[in-house]
Amino acid sequence: MPQSLDRALDLLDAVAASDGPVPAKALARRLGCGLSTVYELLGTLTERGHLVRTSSGYVLGYRLPSLHRAFQRQMRLAEEVQELLADARRAAGVDTYFSTYRDGRVAVLAGAAAGHPATGGFGVGQDTTPHATAHGKVLLAALPRAARMRQLAMTGMPALTPHTITSPERLDVQLQRVRREGTAVEIEECAPGVACVAVPVPSPGAPAAVSAALPLAEFHRRGHQVTEALRQVAVEAAKFQRAFDITRPTGG
């Protein structure tokens, strides 16, 4: 049963990662398992509404949007925050995200991004490399040093690119500047050719941040403009206090 569950979830992930319908044979090759097994799992996922079968293959089903709404409800993330991110995406033309602590760790809870952003995009979920992301730096900067070190001990500080900061001492210096200036920037620390900027959301609750990711050349042209747009989003987002009713960071 656990193996079947793993394969079913792998199927769901494979369909979600595709640009369009995926034939069962392609899914079987991707998962490295028999076609009969794939058909059996696809049948269950289709019956439950997680997938839909089309003439060209399988696509995500109508059940998934309701699961996403349930996720937002359980995370107590205000719908207005998602709307703010979407407005910022349209106005500034960059991918925008909302991050805070969930279960004591840095997590991206919402985002507004192009279908295939030039930056690669962040997925909603736990950020396992907060030392290399702008939103992660905002959230780490909000913690006392002891709590911050516990966070970094949990995730480590792997080098994602040659520009990634992997020294706690160097990161501390940068985080001091983040606290002083109220802005975090990372340039090609998380991915080559990509820059990110983030600002804190003024809230008495758990620390939160709004951020944007954009191609490096575009960041050099209008990074200041994007930062100011994020500040406006952060001020508006702070009005929805229930958006930040999330588990505080471990040791915070």
C-alpha contacts under 8 A as a table, 3 or more apart, distances in Angstrom:
res1	aa1	res2	aa2	distance
1	M	4	S	5.08
1	M	5	L	6.14
2	P	5	L	5.03
2	P	6	D	6.16
3	Q	6	D	5.04
3	Q	7	R	6.22
4	S	7	R	5.09
4	S	8	A	6.10
4	S	41	L	7.85
5	L	8	A	5.05
5	L	9	L	6.22
6	D	9	L	5.23
6	D	10	D	6.07
7	R	10	D	4.82
7	R	11	L	6.09
7	R	31	L	7.54
7	R	41	L	7.92
8	A	11	L	5.06
8	A	12	L	6.36
8	A	41	L	5.89
8	A	42	L	7.66
8	A	45	L	7.60
9	L	12	L	4.98
9	L	13	D	6.17
10	D	13	D	5.05
10	D	14	A	6.06
10	D	31	L	7.38
11	L	14	A	5.03
11	L	15	V	6.22
11	L	27	L	6.92
11	L	31	L	7.57
11	L	42	L	7.84
12	L	15	V	5.31
12	L	16	A	6.14
12	L	50	H	7.81
12	L	51	L	7.69
12	L	60	L	7.69
13	D	16	A	5.00
13	D	17	A	6.13
14	A	17	A	5.19
14	A	18	S	6.47
14	A	27	L	7.27
14	A	30	R	7.98
15	V	18	S	5.29
15	V	21	P	7.43
15	V	22	V	6.40
15	V	58	Y	6.93
15	V	59	V	6.07
15	V	60	L	6.66
16	A	59	V	7.50
16	A	60	L	6.52
18	S	21	P	7.24
18	S	22	V	7.09
20	G	59	V	6.81
21	P	54	T	7.24
21	P	56	S	5.72
21	P	57	G	4.53
21	P	58	Y	4.84
21	P	59	V	5.06
22	V	26	A	6.58
22	V	27	L	6.87
22	V	56	S	6.95
22	V	57	G	4.46
22	V	58	Y	5.00
22	V	59	V	6.83
23	P	26	A	5.36
23	P	27	L	6.50
23	P	56	S	6.47
23	P	57	G	4.06
23	P	58	Y	6.18
24	A	27	L	5.04
24	A	28	A	6.18
24	A	35	L	7.21
24	A	38	V	6.83
24	A	39	Y	6.87
24	A	57	G	6.70
24	A	58	Y	7.42
25	K	28	A	5.05
25	K	29	R	6.32
25	K	35	L	6.43
26	A	29	R	5.17
26	A	30	R	6.16
27	L	30	R	4.97
27	L	31	L	6.10
27	L	38	V	7.38
28	A	31	L	5.23
28	A	32	G	5.74
28	A	33	C	5.44
28	A	34	G	6.16
28	A	35	L	5.55
28	A	38	V	6.02
29	R	32	G	4.99
29	R	33	C	6.85
33	C	37	T	7.00
33	C	38	V	7.24
34	G	37	T	5.34
34	G	38	V	6.45
35	L	38	V	5.02
35	L	39	Y	6.15
36	S	39	Y	5.12
36	S	40	E	6.24
37	T	40	E	5.13
37	T	41	L	6.32
38	V	41	L	5.18
38	V	42	L	5.94
39	Y	42	L	4.98
39	Y	43	G	5.99
40	E	43	G	5.18
40	E	44	T	6.56
41	L	44	T	5.20
41	L	45	L	6.25
42	L	45	L	5.10
42	L	46	T	5.90
42	L	51	L	7.55
43	G	46	T	5.14
43	G	47	E	6.01
44	T	47	E	5.11
44	T	48	R	6.26
45	L	48	R	5.23
45	L	49	G	6.29
45	L	50	H	5.23
45	L	51	L	5.62
46	T	49	G	5.08
46	T	50	H	5.77
46	T	51	L	4.56
46	T	52	V	5.50
46	T	53	R	7.08
46	T	61	G	7.35
47	E	50	H	7.72
47	E	51	L	7.92
48	R	51	L	7.75
48	R	63	R	7.66
49	G	52	V	6.86
49	G	61	G	5.20
49	G	62	Y	5.89
49	G	63	R	5.02
49	G	64	L	7.83
50	H	60	L	6.09
50	H	61	G	4.41
50	H	62	Y	6.54
50	H	63	R	5.27
50	H	64	L	6.05
51	L	58	Y	6.49
51	L	59	V	5.65
51	L	60	L	4.46
51	L	61	G	3.90
51	L	62	Y	7.43
52	V	58	Y	5.64
52	V	59	V	5.35
52	V	60	L	5.96
52	V	61	G	4.93
52	V	62	Y	7.83
53	R	57	G	5.87
53	R	58	Y	4.59
53	R	59	V	6.55
54	T	57	G	5.18
54	T	58	Y	5.88
54	T	59	V	7.37
60	L	64	L	7.33
61	G	64	L	6.14
62	Y	65	P	6.41
62	Y	66	S	7.77
63	R	66	S	5.68
63	R	67	L	6.61
64	L	67	L	5.00
64	L	68	H	6.28
65	P	68	H	5.02
65	P	69	R	6.26
66	S	69	R	5.02
66	S	70	A	6.14
67	L	70	A	4.96
67	L	71	F	6.11
68	H	71	F	4.91
68	H	72	Q	6.29
69	R	72	Q	5.12
69	R	73	R	6.14
70	A	73	R	4.95
70	A	74	Q	6.07
71	F	74	Q	5.21
71	F	75	M	6.10
72	Q	75	M	5.03
72	Q	76	R	5.98
72	Q	77	L	5.26
72	Q	78	A	7.65
72	Q	79	E	7.94
72	Q	109	L	7.98
73	R	76	R	4.84
73	R	77	L	6.26
73	R	78	A	7.93
74	Q	77	L	7.73
75	M	243	A	7.94
75	M	245	D	7.91
75	M	246	I	6.86
76	R	242	R	6.23
76	R	243	A	5.74
76	R	244	F	7.64
76	R	245	D	6.65
76	R	246	I	7.57
77	L	81	V	7.23
77	L	109	L	7.90
77	L	242	R	6.76
77	L	243	A	4.30
77	L	244	F	7.19
78	A	81	V	5.49
78	A	82	Q	7.24
78	A	240	F	6.60
78	A	242	R	6.53
78	A	243	A	5.00
79	E	82	Q	5.31
79	E	83	E	6.43
80	E	83	E	4.95
80	E	84	L	6.12
80	E	237	A	7.68
80	E	240	F	7.58
81	V	84	L	4.98
81	V	85	L	6.34
81	V	98	F	7.98
81	V	237	A	5.76
81	V	240	F	7.60
81	V	243	A	7.45
82	Q	85	L	5.15
82	Q	86	A	6.28
82	Q	110	A	6.51
82	Q	111	G	7.14
82	Q	112	A	7.58
83	E	86	A	5.02
83	E	87	D	6.09
84	L	87	D	5.03
84	L	88	A	6.12
84	L	233	V	6.41
84	L	236	E	7.82
84	L	237	A	7.33
85	L	88	A	5.06
85	L	89	R	6.08
85	L	96	T	5.81
85	L	97	Y	6.65
85	L	98	F	7.67
85	L	111	G	6.60
85	L	112	A	5.71
85	L	233	V	7.46
86	A	89	R	4.96
86	A	90	R	6.30
86	A	96	T	7.70
86	A	111	G	7.89
86	A	112	A	5.27
87	D	90	R	5.20
87	D	91	A	6.06
88	A	91	A	5.01
88	A	92	A	5.67
88	A	93	G	7.45
88	A	94	V	7.70
88	A	96	T	7.01
88	A	229	A	7.16
88	A	230	L	7.62
88	A	233	V	7.22
89	R	92	A	5.55
89	R	93	G	5.07
89	R	94	V	5.26
89	R	95	D	5.75
89	R	96	T	6.05
89	R	112	A	6.21
89	R	113	A	7.01
90	R	93	G	5.29
90	R	94	V	7.66
92	A	226	V	6.46
92	A	229	A	7.17
94	V	113	A	7.30
94	V	212	A	6.31
94	V	213	A	6.45
94	V	214	L	6.01
95	D	111	G	7.38
95	D	112	A	5.75
95	D	113	A	4.40
95	D	114	A	6.79
95	D	117	P	7.35
95	D	121	G	7.30
95	D	212	A	5.41
95	D	213	A	5.52
95	D	214	L	6.93
96	T	111	G	5.64
96	T	112	A	5.33
96	T	113	A	6.44
96	T	210	V	7.07
96	T	211	S	5.52
96	T	212	A	4.39
96	T	213	A	6.73
97	Y	108	V	6.92
97	Y	109	L	7.76
97	Y	110	A	5.74
97	Y	111	G	4.16
97	Y	112	A	6.40
97	Y	210	V	5.53
97	Y	211	S	5.19
97	Y	212	A	6.31
98	F	108	V	5.95
98	F	109	L	5.93
98	F	110	A	5.25
98	F	111	G	6.22
98	F	208	A	7.34
98	F	209	A	5.85
98	F	210	V	4.64
98	F	211	S	6.61
99	S	106	V	7.12
99	S	107	A	5.61
99	S	108	V	4.31
99	S	109	L	5.62
99	S	110	A	7.19
99	S	135	H	6.64
99	S	208	A	5.62
99	S	209	A	5.23
99	S	210	V	6.36
100	T	106	V	5.83
100	T	107	A	5.70
100	T	108	V	6.68
100	T	109	L	7.28
100	T	139	L	6.97
100	T	206	A	7.13
100	T	207	P	5.93
100	T	208	A	4.30
100	T	209	A	6.35
100	T	244	F	7.49
100	T	246	I	7.74
101	Y	104	G	5.61
101	Y	105	R	5.02
101	Y	106	V	4.55
101	Y	107	A	5.69
101	Y	139	L	7.89
101	Y	206	A	6.95
101	Y	207	P	7.05
101	Y	208	A	7.34
101	Y	246	I	6.62
101	Y	247	T	6.47
101	Y	248	R	6.05
101	Y	249	P	5.69
102	R	105	R	5.36
102	R	106	V	6.33
102	R	107	A	5.98
102	R	126	Q	7.95
102	R	246	I	5.94
102	R	247	T	5.39
102	R	248	R	7.01
102	R	249	P	7.26
103	D	246	I	7.91
103	D	247	T	5.49
103	D	248	R	7.24
103	D	249	P	7.05
103	D	250	T	7.86
104	G	247	T	6.09
104	G	248	R	5.55
104	G	249	P	3.67
104	G	250	T	4.53
105	R	126	Q	7.12
105	R	127	D	7.79
105	R	151	Q	7.22
105	R	249	P	5.78
105	R	250	T	7.12
106	V	126	Q	6.02
106	V	127	D	5.53
106	V	128	T	7.59
106	V	130	P	6.89
106	V	136	G	6.64
106	V	139	L	7.30
106	V	249	P	7.82
107	A	124	V	7.46
107	A	125	G	5.38
107	A	126	Q	4.07
107	A	127	D	5.09
108	V	111	G	7.60
108	V	122	F	7.86
108	V	123	G	7.24
108	V	124	V	5.01
108	V	125	G	5.21
108	V	126	Q	6.20
108	V	127	D	6.68
109	L	124	V	5.45
109	L	125	G	6.29
110	A	124	V	5.99
111	G	122	F	7.95
111	G	123	G	7.92
111	G	124	V	7.04
113	A	116	H	7.88
113	A	117	P	6.44
113	A	121	G	6.99
114	A	117	P	4.89
116	H	120	G	6.97
116	H	121	G	7.82
117	P	120	G	5.38
117	P	121	G	5.88
118	A	121	G	7.64
118	A	214	L	7.34
118	A	215	P	6.65
119	T	193	G	7.84
119	T	194	V	5.82
119	T	213	A	6.42
119	T	214	L	5.76
119	T	215	P	5.89
121	G	213	A	7.36
127	D	130	P	5.90
127	D	136	G	7.61
128	T	155	T	5.66
129	T	132	A	5.73
129	T	133	T	6.95
129	T	136	G	7.67
129	T	155	T	6.41
129	T	156	G	7.56
129	T	157	M	6.88
129	T	158	P	7.59
130	P	133	T	5.24
130	P	134	A	7.75
130	P	135	H	7.37
130	P	136	G	4.01
130	P	137	K	6.31
130	P	140	L	7.62
130	P	155	T	7.99
131	H	136	G	6.11
131	H	137	K	6.04
131	H	140	L	7.94
131	H	152	L	7.58
131	H	157	M	6.43
131	H	165	I	7.20
131	H	166	T	7.86
131	H	171	L	7.45
132	A	136	G	7.14
132	A	137	K	7.47
132	A	160	L	7.74
132	A	164	T	6.03
132	A	165	I	6.88
132	A	186	E	7.04
132	A	189	E	5.46
132	A	190	C	5.33
133	T	136	G	5.04
133	T	137	K	6.24
133	T	186	E	6.29
133	T	189	E	7.27
133	T	190	C	6.19
133	T	196	C	7.16
134	A	137	K	5.14
134	A	138	V	6.45
134	A	184	A	5.21
134	A	185	V	5.26
134	A	186	E	5.45
134	A	196	C	5.71
134	A	197	V	5.44
134	A	198	A	5.28
134	A	211	S	7.07
135	H	138	V	5.13
135	H	139	L	6.35
135	H	184	A	7.16
135	H	197	V	7.37
135	H	198	A	5.18
135	H	199	V	7.36
135	H	209	A	5.86
135	H	210	V	6.85
135	H	211	S	5.91
136	G	139	L	5.17
136	G	140	L	5.99
137	K	140	L	4.99
137	K	141	A	5.86
137	K	175	L	6.61
137	K	178	V	7.62
137	K	184	A	6.34
138	V	141	A	5.18
138	V	142	A	6.56
138	V	175	L	7.64
138	V	178	V	6.71
138	V	179	R	7.86
138	V	183	T	7.31
138	V	184	A	6.01
138	V	198	A	6.81
138	V	199	V	6.66
138	V	200	P	6.16
138	V	208	A	7.96
138	V	209	A	6.59
139	L	142	A	5.28
139	L	143	L	7.13
139	L	200	P	7.67
139	L	207	P	6.02
139	L	208	A	6.52
139	L	209	A	6.92
140	L	143	L	5.53
140	L	148	R	5.87
140	L	175	L	7.62
141	A	144	P	7.87
141	A	148	R	7.76
141	A	175	L	5.23
141	A	176	Q	7.24
141	A	178	V	6.78
141	A	179	R	6.30
142	A	179	R	7.57
142	A	207	P	6.56
143	L	147	A	6.01
143	L	148	R	5.60
143	L	252	G	6.24
144	P	147	A	5.45
144	P	148	R	6.13
144	P	252	G	7.04
145	R	148	R	4.92
145	R	149	M	6.09
146	A	149	M	5.20
146	A	150	R	6.40
146	A	251	G	7.73
147	A	150	R	5.08
147	A	151	Q	6.36
147	A	249	P	7.98
147	A	250	T	6.82
147	A	251	G	4.91
147	A	252	G	5.74
148	R	151	Q	5.05
148	R	152	L	6.33
149	M	152	L	5.05
149	M	153	A	6.02
150	R	153	A	4.97
150	R	154	M	6.33
150	R	250	T	7.80
150	R	251	G	7.57
151	Q	154	M	5.25
151	Q	155	T	6.53
151	Q	250	T	7.50
152	L	155	T	5.17
152	L	156	G	5.23
152	L	157	M	6.72
153	A	156	G	5.29
157	M	165	I	7.63
157	M	166	T	5.13
157	M	167	S	7.51
158	P	164	T	7.88
158	P	166	T	6.31
159	A	162	P	6.73
159	A	163	H	7.75
159	A	164	T	5.26
159	A	165	I	7.12
159	A	166	T	6.22
160	L	163	H	7.90
160	L	164	T	6.00
160	L	189	E	6.67
160	L	190	C	5.76
160	L	191	A	7.01
161	T	164	T	5.44
161	T	188	E	7.01
161	T	189	E	5.74
161	T	190	C	6.45
161	T	191	A	6.46
161	T	192	P	6.89
162	P	189	E	7.38
163	H	187	I	7.70
163	H	188	E	6.16
163	H	189	E	4.87
164	T	188	E	7.49
164	T	189	E	4.21
164	T	190	C	6.77
165	I	170	R	6.90
165	I	171	L	6.45
165	I	189	E	7.23
166	T	170	R	7.78
166	T	171	L	7.60
167	S	170	R	5.29
167	S	171	L	6.18
168	P	171	L	5.00
168	P	172	D	6.04
169	E	172	D	5.09
169	E	173	V	6.54
170	R	173	V	5.25
170	R	174	Q	6.54
171	L	174	Q	5.08
171	L	175	L	6.09
172	D	175	L	5.00
172	D	176	Q	6.20
173	V	176	Q	5.28
173	V	177	R	6.77
174	Q	177	R	5.21
174	Q	178	V	6.38
175	L	178	V	4.75
175	L	179	R	6.24
175	L	184	A	7.99
176	Q	179	R	5.24
176	Q	180	R	6.22
177	R	180	R	4.92
177	R	181	E	5.88
177	R	182	G	7.91
178	V	181	E	5.33
178	V	182	G	5.32
178	V	183	T	5.26
178	V	184	A	5.31
179	R	182	G	5.36
179	R	183	T	7.51
182	G	199	V	6.09
182	G	200	P	6.73
183	T	197	V	7.11
183	T	198	A	5.84
183	T	199	V	4.83
183	T	200	P	7.32
183	T	227	T	7.99
184	A	197	V	5.62
184	A	198	A	5.16
184	A	199	V	6.38
185	V	195	A	7.34
185	V	196	C	5.72
185	V	197	V	4.47
185	V	198	A	6.54
186	E	189	E	5.89
186	E	190	C	7.64
186	E	195	A	5.69
186	E	196	C	5.35
186	E	197	V	6.56
187	I	190	C	7.72
187	I	194	V	6.43
187	I	195	A	4.39
187	I	196	C	6.57
187	I	216	L	7.37
188	E	191	A	5.13
188	E	192	P	4.84
188	E	193	G	5.83
188	E	194	V	5.27
188	E	195	A	5.73
188	E	216	L	7.81
189	E	192	P	7.34
189	E	195	A	7.96
190	C	194	V	7.63
191	A	194	V	5.74
193	G	215	P	5.95
193	G	216	L	5.20
193	G	217	A	7.95
194	V	213	A	6.96
194	V	214	L	5.88
194	V	215	P	4.63
194	V	216	L	4.82
195	A	213	A	5.89
195	A	214	L	5.66
195	A	215	P	6.10
195	A	216	L	5.22
195	A	219	F	6.44
196	C	211	S	6.99
196	C	212	A	5.57
196	C	213	A	4.36
196	C	214	L	6.35
197	V	211	S	5.55
197	V	212	A	5.54
197	V	213	A	6.72
197	V	223	G	7.91
197	V	227	T	6.71
198	A	209	A	6.45
198	A	210	V	5.61
198	A	211	S	3.97
198	A	212	A	6.43
198	A	227	T	7.37
198	A	230	L	7.38
199	V	209	A	5.60
199	V	210	V	5.75
199	V	211	S	6.44
199	V	227	T	7.63
199	V	230	L	6.76
199	V	231	R	6.48
199	V	234	A	7.26
200	P	207	P	7.39
200	P	208	A	5.89
200	P	209	A	4.33
200	P	210	V	6.52
200	P	234	A	6.86
201	V	207	P	7.27
201	V	208	A	5.35
201	V	209	A	5.17
201	V	210	V	6.82
201	V	234	A	4.73
201	V	235	V	6.59
201	V	237	A	6.98
201	V	238	A	5.97
202	P	208	A	7.90
202	P	234	A	7.02
202	P	235	V	6.77
202	P	238	A	5.79
203	S	206	A	7.38
203	S	207	P	7.08
203	S	208	A	7.67
203	S	238	A	5.77
203	S	241	Q	7.22
203	S	244	F	7.78
204	P	207	P	7.94
205	G	241	Q	7.66
205	G	244	F	5.94
205	G	245	D	6.71
206	A	244	F	5.96
206	A	245	D	7.04
206	A	246	I	6.59
206	A	247	T	7.37
206	A	248	R	5.47
206	A	249	P	7.68
207	P	244	F	7.68
208	A	244	F	7.08
209	A	234	A	7.39
210	V	230	L	6.54
210	V	233	V	7.48
210	V	234	A	6.30
211	S	230	L	6.79
212	A	226	V	7.62
212	A	230	L	7.66
214	L	218	E	6.52
214	L	219	F	6.17
215	P	218	E	5.37
215	P	219	F	6.23
216	L	219	F	4.99
216	L	220	H	6.40
217	A	220	H	5.27
217	A	221	R	6.50
218	E	221	R	5.04
218	E	222	R	6.20
218	E	223	G	7.29
219	F	222	R	5.41
219	F	223	G	4.44
220	H	223	G	5.79
222	R	225	Q	5.26
222	R	226	V	6.42
223	G	226	V	5.16
223	G	227	T	6.16
224	H	227	T	5.06
224	H	228	E	6.31
225	Q	228	E	5.27
225	Q	229	A	6.32
226	V	229	A	5.05
226	V	230	L	6.26
227	T	230	L	5.08
227	T	231	R	6.34
228	E	231	R	5.05
228	E	232	Q	6.54
229	A	232	Q	5.29
229	A	233	V	6.46
230	L	233	V	4.96
230	L	234	A	6.09
231	R	234	A	5.03
231	R	235	V	6.29
232	Q	235	V	5.23
232	Q	236	E	6.34
233	V	236	E	5.15
233	V	237	A	5.96
234	A	237	A	4.99
234	A	238	A	6.13
235	V	238	A	5.29
235	V	239	K	7.16
236	E	239	K	5.61
236	E	240	F	7.79
237	A	240	F	5.71
238	A	241	Q	6.10
240	F	243	A	5.74
240	F	244	F	7.96
241	Q	244	F	5.75
241	Q	245	D	7.18
242	R	245	D	5.22
243	A	246	I	7.69
248	R	252	G	6.53
249	P	252	G	5.17
